[in-house]
Amino acid sequence: MTILVIAEHDNANLKAATLNTIAAAQKIGGEIHVLVAGSSAHAVAEQAAKAAGVAKVLLADALQMADSLAENVSAQVLQIANAYSHILFPATASGKNVAPRVAAKLDVAQISDIIGVESPDIFHRPIYAGNAIATVQSADAIKVITVRTTGFDAVAAEGGSAAVESITAVADSGLSSFVGREVAKSDRPELAGAAVVVSGGRGIGSAENFKLLEPLADKLGAALGASRAAVDAGYAPNDWQVGQTGKIVAPQLYVAIGISGAIQHLAGMKDSKAIVAINKDTEAPIFGVADYGLVADLFTAVPELASQL
């Protein structure tokens, strides 16, 4: 049994989500190969080769792979798919863009967003916004799986010594072309992989008031997040959204400020190791999942908390 993990990267650095996906592959068992499809991505392949548990890295290096267009990456995966029993993608925007194309072409059922492995053909995945866990068994010869990265602790980034093998890249599909990318730059940690997250909700009241969270986030070295209600109201940018329709996070510490705790938000953060909630509503659902709750006016409590750190 050989497992293929599709690496997520920016042609220079291997994304942390790949290490979580490799961890899921280890739970399945068998030899693990990693596919790096990119352009001038030799550094990424070397990083993948050092990851614990990886036996081989396949490098498809070509200009048409530079921007990770789903049509080209899926074709690359399909070129080698028959050699594998399982094909794993991180359940990120990129992974969820490519995996269904691969599953459809292989005529198999995709197993989405797994958070646990019972055996090589039985997996656990959340349903109903995480309120229930489904146990799914697949009889497909090739299992196409997306992995919820918060469900598995990342393998060590160093310590492995896998061989790097160059493979022939598929030709450009011609079905799509890269137009441009707007990348938000920040000195703060990336939200999806941050160890500490400070999130604000509709209770913050305005985009201007969201700046109230910055001193606290600075003291904690935290990423900033927001509830869907806050994003819809224009208080925070879309890439800060935490929840079922945003980013799934599981930091060591999650601080929820002015967030009521709607079910779709809880689905995105309730696996956090420690949850602190600040809300003036004693009946707010967020207190039902919080490890520590403070019933207080956030406009008083947050500055005081930041000053004490």
C-alpha positions as CSV (number, residue, x, y, z in Angstrom):
1,M,0.0,0.0,0.0
2,T,1.5,3.3,-1.1
3,I,0.0,6.7,-0.3
4,L,0.4,9.9,-2.3
5,V,0.3,13.3,-0.5
6,I,-0.1,16.4,-2.7
7,A,2.1,19.1,-1.4
8,E,0.9,22.6,-0.9
9,H,3.5,25.3,-1.4
10,D,4.3,28.7,-3.0
11,N,7.3,27.4,-5.1
12,A,9.7,28.4,-2.4
13,N,8.3,27.1,0.9
14,L,6.3,24.0,1.9
15,K,3.1,25.0,3.6
16,A,2.5,23.6,7.1
17,A,-0.8,22.0,5.9
18,T,1.3,19.4,4.0
19,L,2.9,18.2,7.3
20,N,-0.6,17.6,8.8
21,T,-1.6,15.7,5.7
22,I,1.5,13.5,6.0
23,A,0.5,12.8,9.6
24,A,-2.9,11.6,8.3
25,A,-1.1,9.4,5.8
26,Q,0.9,7.8,8.6
27,K,-2.3,6.9,10.4
28,I,-3.4,5.0,7.3
29,G,-0.1,3.2,7.1
30,G,2.1,2.3,4.2
31,E,4.8,4.0,2.2
32,I,4.3,7.7,1.8
33,H,5.2,9.7,-1.4
34,V,4.8,13.4,-1.8
35,L,4.1,15.1,-5.1
36,V,5.5,18.6,-5.5
37,A,4.0,20.2,-8.7
38,G,5.5,23.6,-9.3
39,S,8.0,25.8,-11.1
40,S,11.6,26.2,-9.8
41,A,10.3,24.3,-6.8
42,H,13.5,22.3,-6.0
43,A,13.7,23.9,-2.6
44,V,10.2,22.8,-1.8
45,A,11.0,19.2,-2.8
46,E,14.1,19.3,-0.5
47,Q,11.9,20.5,2.4
48,A,9.3,17.7,1.7
49,A,12.1,15.2,1.6
50,K,13.1,16.2,5.2
51,A,9.6,15.7,6.6
52,A,9.3,12.7,8.9
53,G,7.8,9.6,7.4
54,V,8.3,10.5,3.7
55,A,9.8,7.7,1.6
56,K,10.0,9.5,-1.8
57,V,9.3,13.0,-3.2
58,L,8.1,13.3,-6.8
59,L,9.0,16.7,-8.4
60,A,7.1,17.8,-11.5
61,D,8.8,21.1,-12.3
62,A,7.5,23.1,-15.2
63,L,6.4,26.6,-16.0
64,Q,2.8,25.5,-16.4
65,M,2.8,24.4,-12.8
66,A,3.9,27.7,-11.4
67,D,0.5,29.0,-10.3
68,S,-1.0,25.7,-9.2
69,L,-3.9,25.9,-11.7
70,A,-6.3,23.1,-10.7
71,E,-6.6,21.8,-14.3
72,N,-2.9,21.3,-14.6
73,V,-2.3,19.9,-11.1
74,S,-5.2,17.5,-11.3
75,A,-3.8,16.2,-14.7
76,Q,-0.4,15.7,-13.0
77,V,-1.9,13.7,-10.2
78,L,-4.0,11.6,-12.6
79,Q,-0.8,10.8,-14.6
80,I,0.6,8.8,-11.6
81,A,-2.7,8.0,-9.7
82,N,-2.9,4.3,-10.6
83,A,0.3,3.6,-8.6
84,Y,-1.4,4.5,-5.3
85,S,-4.0,3.2,-3.0
86,H,-4.7,6.6,-1.4
87,I,-4.3,10.2,-2.6
88,L,-4.4,12.8,0.1
89,F,-4.9,16.6,-0.2
90,P,-5.0,19.2,2.6
91,A,-8.6,20.4,3.0
92,T,-7.6,23.9,2.0
93,A,-8.9,26.1,-0.7
94,S,-6.2,24.7,-3.1
95,G,-6.8,21.1,-2.1
96,K,-10.5,21.3,-2.3
97,N,-10.1,22.8,-5.8
98,V,-8.1,19.9,-7.2
99,A,-9.3,16.8,-5.3
100,P,-12.9,16.7,-6.8
101,R,-11.4,16.8,-10.3
102,V,-9.2,13.9,-9.5
103,A,-12.0,11.9,-7.9
104,A,-14.3,12.5,-10.8
105,K,-11.8,11.5,-13.4
106,L,-11.0,8.3,-11.4
107,D,-14.8,7.7,-11.0
108,V,-14.5,7.3,-7.2
109,A,-16.2,8.9,-4.3
110,Q,-14.2,11.7,-2.6
111,I,-13.9,11.4,1.2
112,S,-13.9,14.9,2.4
113,D,-12.5,16.6,5.5
114,I,-11.4,13.6,7.5
115,I,-10.4,14.1,11.1
116,G,-9.6,10.5,12.0
117,V,-8.4,7.2,10.6
118,E,-9.8,3.9,11.9
119,S,-8.3,1.7,9.2
120,P,-7.0,2.0,5.6
121,D,-10.6,2.1,4.4
122,I,-12.6,3.6,7.4
123,F,-12.4,7.3,8.2
124,H,-14.1,9.8,10.5
125,R,-15.4,13.2,9.2
126,P,-17.5,15.9,10.8
127,I,-21.1,16.6,9.5
128,Y,-23.8,19.0,10.6
129,A,-21.2,21.7,11.4
130,G,-19.3,19.3,13.5
131,N,-22.3,18.4,15.7
132,A,-21.9,14.7,14.6
133,I,-19.1,12.6,13.4
134,A,-19.7,10.3,10.4
135,T,-17.8,7.0,10.0
136,V,-17.2,6.4,6.3
137,Q,-16.0,3.2,4.7
138,S,-14.8,3.2,1.1
139,A,-14.4,0.2,-1.2
140,D,-12.8,2.2,-4.0
141,A,-9.5,0.9,-5.3
142,I,-8.1,4.4,-5.1
143,K,-9.3,6.6,-2.3
144,V,-9.2,10.3,-2.8
145,I,-9.3,12.1,0.5
146,T,-9.1,15.7,1.8
147,V,-7.6,16.1,5.3
148,R,-8.8,18.6,7.8
149,T,-5.4,19.8,9.0
150,T,-6.5,20.6,12.5
151,G,-7.5,17.0,13.0
152,F,-3.9,15.8,12.9
153,D,-0.7,17.0,14.6
154,A,1.9,17.9,12.0
155,V,4.9,15.6,11.5
156,A,8.3,16.9,12.2
157,A,9.6,19.1,9.4
158,E,13.2,17.8,9.9
159,G,14.6,14.4,10.3
160,G,13.6,12.7,7.1
161,S,15.9,11.8,4.2
162,A,13.7,10.8,1.3
163,A,14.9,10.6,-2.2
164,V,13.8,13.3,-4.7
165,E,12.8,12.0,-8.1
166,S,12.0,14.2,-11.0
167,I,9.0,13.2,-13.2
168,T,7.8,14.5,-16.5
169,A,5.3,17.3,-16.1
170,V,2.1,17.1,-18.0
171,A,1.5,19.7,-20.8
172,D,-0.5,22.8,-20.1
173,S,-4.2,22.0,-20.4
174,G,-5.0,25.3,-21.9
175,L,-8.3,25.4,-20.1
176,S,-7.4,28.3,-17.8
177,S,-4.7,30.9,-17.4
178,F,-3.3,32.8,-14.4
179,V,-4.4,36.5,-14.4
180,G,-3.2,37.9,-11.1
181,R,-3.0,37.4,-7.3
182,E,-3.6,39.9,-4.6
183,V,-1.7,38.7,-1.5
184,A,-2.5,40.3,1.9
185,K,0.8,40.9,3.7
186,S,1.0,41.0,7.5
187,D,3.6,40.8,10.2
188,R,1.2,38.6,12.2
189,P,1.1,34.8,12.0
190,E,-1.0,33.2,9.3
191,L,-4.5,32.6,10.7
192,A,-4.9,28.9,9.7
193,G,-1.6,27.9,11.4
194,A,-1.3,30.4,14.3
195,A,-0.7,29.1,17.8
196,V,-2.8,31.9,19.2
197,V,-5.9,33.6,17.6
198,V,-7.7,36.7,18.8
199,S,-11.1,37.0,17.1
200,G,-13.8,39.6,17.2
201,G,-17.5,39.4,16.5
202,R,-20.4,41.7,15.7
203,G,-20.2,43.0,19.3
204,I,-17.1,44.9,18.4
205,G,-19.4,47.4,16.6
206,S,-17.3,48.8,13.8
207,A,-14.1,48.3,11.7
208,E,-12.6,51.2,13.7
209,N,-13.3,49.4,17.0
210,F,-11.5,46.3,15.7
211,K,-8.3,48.1,16.3
212,L,-9.0,47.6,19.9
213,L,-7.9,44.0,19.5
214,E,-4.5,44.8,18.1
215,P,-2.6,45.5,21.4
216,L,-3.9,42.3,22.8
217,A,-2.9,40.3,19.7
218,D,0.5,42.0,19.7
219,K,1.1,41.0,23.3
220,L,0.1,37.4,22.6
221,G,1.8,37.1,19.2
222,A,-1.6,36.2,17.8
223,A,-3.3,36.1,14.4
224,L,-6.5,38.2,14.1
225,G,-9.7,36.5,13.2
226,A,-13.4,37.4,13.0
227,S,-16.9,35.9,13.0
228,R,-18.9,35.7,9.8
229,A,-21.3,38.4,11.2
230,A,-18.3,40.8,11.7
231,V,-17.0,40.1,8.2
232,D,-20.5,40.5,6.6
233,A,-20.9,43.8,8.4
234,G,-17.6,45.0,6.9
235,Y,-15.8,45.2,10.3
236,A,-13.0,42.8,9.2
237,P,-11.6,41.4,5.9
238,N,-12.9,38.2,4.4
239,D,-9.6,36.3,5.0
240,W,-10.0,36.8,8.7
241,Q,-13.3,34.8,8.8
242,V,-13.3,31.8,11.1
243,G,-16.1,29.2,10.9
244,Q,-17.8,26.6,8.7
245,T,-17.7,29.0,5.7
246,G,-14.3,30.5,6.6
247,K,-11.1,29.0,8.0
248,I,-11.0,26.0,10.4
249,V,-8.5,26.7,13.2
250,A,-7.3,24.8,16.3
251,P,-4.7,27.0,18.0
252,Q,-3.3,26.5,21.5
253,L,-5.3,29.5,22.6
254,Y,-8.4,31.1,21.0
255,V,-9.7,34.4,22.4
256,A,-13.3,35.1,21.3
257,I,-14.3,38.8,21.9
258,G,-17.8,40.0,21.3
259,I,-18.7,36.7,19.6
260,S,-22.0,35.2,20.4
261,G,-21.1,31.7,19.3
262,A,-23.3,30.8,16.4
263,I,-23.0,27.2,15.4
264,Q,-21.2,27.9,12.1
265,H,-18.5,29.8,14.0
266,L,-18.1,27.1,16.7
267,A,-17.6,24.6,13.9
268,G,-14.4,26.5,12.9
269,M,-12.8,26.9,16.3
270,K,-14.2,24.5,18.9
271,D,-11.2,22.2,18.6
272,S,-8.9,24.9,20.0
273,K,-6.9,23.6,23.0
274,A,-8.0,26.5,25.2
275,I,-10.9,28.9,24.5
276,V,-11.3,32.2,26.3
277,A,-14.6,34.1,25.8
278,I,-15.3,37.8,26.6
279,N,-19.0,38.8,26.2
280,K,-21.4,40.9,28.2
281,D,-24.3,38.5,27.4
282,T,-24.3,35.8,30.1
283,E,-26.5,33.6,27.8
284,A,-24.1,33.7,24.8
285,P,-23.6,30.2,23.4
286,I,-19.9,30.8,23.2
287,F,-19.7,30.2,27.0
288,G,-20.9,26.7,26.4
289,V,-17.6,25.7,24.7
290,A,-15.2,28.2,26.5
291,D,-12.7,27.0,29.0
292,Y,-12.6,30.4,30.5
293,G,-15.4,33.0,30.3
294,L,-15.5,36.6,31.3
295,V,-18.9,38.4,31.4
296,A,-17.8,42.0,30.9
297,D,-18.0,45.0,28.5
298,L,-15.3,44.2,26.0
299,F,-14.4,47.9,25.6
300,T,-13.3,47.9,29.2
301,A,-12.0,44.3,29.6
302,V,-9.8,44.1,26.5
303,P,-7.6,47.1,27.1
304,E,-7.3,46.1,30.8
305,L,-6.3,42.6,29.8
306,A,-3.8,43.8,27.3
307,S,-2.3,46.2,29.9
308,Q,-1.8,43.3,32.4
309,L,0.1,41.1,29.9
